Amino acid sequence: MNLQTLLQKQLLFLDGAMGTMLQSAGLPAGEAPDVWNLTHPEEVEAVHAAYLAAGSDILTTNTFGCTAHKLAPTGYCAAEVAAAAVRNAKAAIAKAGGKQRFVAFDVGPTGKLLKPLGDLAFEDAYRMFREAIEAGAAAGADLVLIETMSDAYELKAAVLAAKEGASLPVCATVTLDRRGKLLTGGDVASVVALLEGLRVDALGLNCGLGPREMLPFLQQMRALSSLPILLQPNAGLPREVEGKTVFDVGPEEFAALMEACVQGGAGLVGGCCGTTPEHIRALVARCAGLTPPVVEEKHRTVACSYARTVCFGQGKPVLIGERINPTGKPRMKQALRDGDFDLILREGILQQEQGVDALDVNAGLPELDEPAVLTSLTEQLQAVTDLPLQLDSADPEALARALRVYNGKPIINSVSGKESSMEAVFPLAARYGGVIVALTLDESGIPEDVEGRIAIARRILARGAAYGLKPHDFLFDPLTLTISSGNENARITLACVRRLHEELGVCTSLGVSNVSFGLPARSYLNANFFALALGAGLSAAILNPHAPGMMEAARACTALLGGDANCAAYIAAYGGAPATPAQPAAQAEAMSLHDAVLRGLRQPALEAAKRELAQKDPLAVIESGLIPALNEAGERFEAGTLFLPQLLMCAEAAKAAFSAIRAQMGDAAGATRGTVVVATVQGDVHDIGKNIVKALLENYQFRVIDLGKDVPPEAIVEAAAAHQARLVGLSALMTTTVPSMKRTIQALRAQVPGCLVMCGGAVLTEEYTRDIGADFYVRDAMESVRRAREVYPE
Amino acid sequence: MRVRREEALRYLGAKGAPDAQVEALLDGAVEALNACAAPRYVALRVPVEVRGAEVSLQAFTANSSALAARLSGCSAAYLFAATLGAEVDRAMARLFKLDVARAFALQACAASALECFCDDSCAALAQECAREGLFLRPRFSPGYGSFSIVHQSDMLRALQADKRLGLSETDSHMLTPLKSVTAVIGLSAENTVCAVHKCAQCDNLTCEYRKEPKP
């Protein structure tokens, strides 16, 4: 009988702790238990045998630390350890005889944080996991158990490795803290969404907490998940006693608490740290007769980032910001072409501040390598926002690559009723998970009537089912056409929304603003159409949150349609006094651009720039207003009468003024002063100083190529050559990474002659900088500006 | 989280009395920090043996005269690690895209908050130890003086810091998340409350933040 069938019929019992059992068998503290699979197979087998005797149905292999990174100090490779571990478990089962038992190949975390927080690349983590899992599967494991994960991204890498490296059932459990959070962010809801999207066979919780503390989170998980739940708590919370970690929950108490967990919905149960064969024996004795919990399909349409979940069709419309799209935006086009994503990342964050729930991400420009750009944009956006992303592309290759690196379960935009579209997109959704936006058009175009669009929706659902996609995996978009080209267009779309919602029971999404194309005062039409669509049951809208009336319509309709309990969100948005500016309006109005920048006031600087632009040439505004103000700020800073925070506020105010100037000048406003490449050198992850230097250089109209942190010398050389930079700025905070700075300088000298190098960082000195061969030591950000102005005189 | 404002201001490079704008910047940063910080720490007590410059801490041995000096006369020590969590890194990355002044202020507050959190955590440990008549020495971290940064790996492994705190290191032994600390804290029967300030123990004599008179 296979595992899935068995799970429907009975509770399954796992084992308990392995590491502590081996320690009592003589494994020295601090030594890798995994190596014992090869050096002490009898001892490992004896632990397995003890758990079998206690009644375990599933043994987990002794491979918690079996990844290349953790094994590196031992000299053993993951594949040999993995194979030996499975052999040991199978040998114990063979000797025990009796009922059918299973070997779960155990996968623990790599012990490294993934990029961008740490320095382990997603695909490197994937490879490490896959190496071990392939060996475990080849040695005869019956399932893969990924456990103790505390980072969503690493969890995704492990699950993909398991799905792609073996064809075994995959179970995955995470560790929560007492607040119910993963150590790197994320919660029960986001974990459930991610893992169900990746199509694991069972999910759950282990380690970190005892059964008592785990129970409420288990109940949350049960309420959200449509999968069997696996639970392996510790024997209570850990305590340090004389340098040793101890756990206080004994076998009988553990069993009693676990009975409540089975009643709370766990179908696979065992123990983690501090549990012993005695705990498992008591657990089996107490719970063996219980019927396994019924697992129900929850029909939730849900997307998530690593930490935040959006649920569709739950009374509150999901608002998807549409601004990250180059169509009709020359500056964004240019930024995408240049690979300068700051503008785009800012646009994402600003939409979040406006209150959207998710961000559409589109990089579709004919001249771009869309798969590469969409992937990179996805990685960078998810580093600065926790909003779920809607990956928007007509290119299946771009979708495939972006879906793979996405840290969560995205919205996929889009599939249509065209056979070729479904064939390309459905396998991706089945592999990576995602809520799919489905457009009701097909090879013959958009049907003019309601019936035709509903028929396409039904066909999409039927085809999707063949890929294991369920109705709640879709978000149907019955398409908005402008009423300027057809009087009935909006009515047809609204009727479709209603029927999709009421008859098919599926969630819906619309790109709202298309309705007014070609008409004046579009915001009136857009907001009112949006309100009507929400009344018809619309679940989500793609919109511009900065456009007048849209957020207001969303909040008002949510309150009117009962989706805002006690009108709390509406009151929170509009109940307070109108925001008051820091200065009395009259005073702010009178402030010159020079004063506003010098005083570091953003809004007044923006307004002053706009006023001056009405009267003067943009270049004159820069030359006579902005630059003198910045210069004065710089001089005061160097004289010690203005300090770094004020200087940075001046920079921000100047930036706001520049944004107004750029809006007027268009492409002609590109940075003109010359290019500076900046980077925090390889091995160092402290990039604050570098970021400050970048902000100030940009203010002085330098074009800054920011390579980020932990940057290898080759990448810096390549960028300096490619951009013909005459100046490179390097930063390092720690003494241990200064040698890396030296290597970078040597590489630059050899390969980009004539390029000057300035260095800064807390541990550097004038003398030290000379020793490593740099041209300039810059003790602060202003000095880097001074050096750049010397290198690129006006 | 507790933040020492004067300390945060120093990290910000603000000298003299802050003006209203800098105060507001700091207030905003404290609020942002409270929204994202998830402070955690773990401490493991180990026996100490010092033989010359060689210091044995059960889980590992370090060859460092600086560490040996700080643990002389100690029979035990805490291996200690603390972090403010990954969300602080994410918040800083987000703010650097939006407003560099706010980002810098957040980093300054986070640096101070981490110090405060370590102080408070150590105060709790000190209270426990006081019952046994033991006193805590100042924290001493890998990477300072002759206590090599490669011992970061030993510290993290002994403390299971990845599993318990979500704290790990890069290949070059930098801690991730950024706002994190590991340290060895000596335990001795004598209350040698060092008259020297902790800055005086540091070999970075030209540090801008050094509180002792510069040489």
Interface residues (C-beta under 8 A of the other chain):
Chain A: A29 G30 P109 G111 K112 L113 P116 L117 G118 D119 T148 S150 D151 T175 D177 R179 K181 L182 L183 T184 G185 C207 E240 E242 G243 D342 L345 R346 I349 L350 A383 V384 T385 D386 A582 R599 G600 G640 F643 L644 P645 Q646 L648 M649 A651 E652 Q682 G683 D684 V685 H686 I688 N691 I692 A695 D710 M734 T735 T736 T737 S740 A762 V763 T765
Chain B: L12 G13 A14 K15 G16 D19 Q21 V22 A24 L25 A38 R40 A43 L44 R45 V46 P47 Q58 A59 F60 G85 A86 E87 D89 R90 M92 A93 R94 F96 K97 L98 D99 V100 A101 A103 F104 A105 Q107 G143 I149 R157 A158 D162 K163 L165 G166 S168 E169 T170 D171 S172 H173 M174 T176 P177 L178 N204 T206 C207 E208
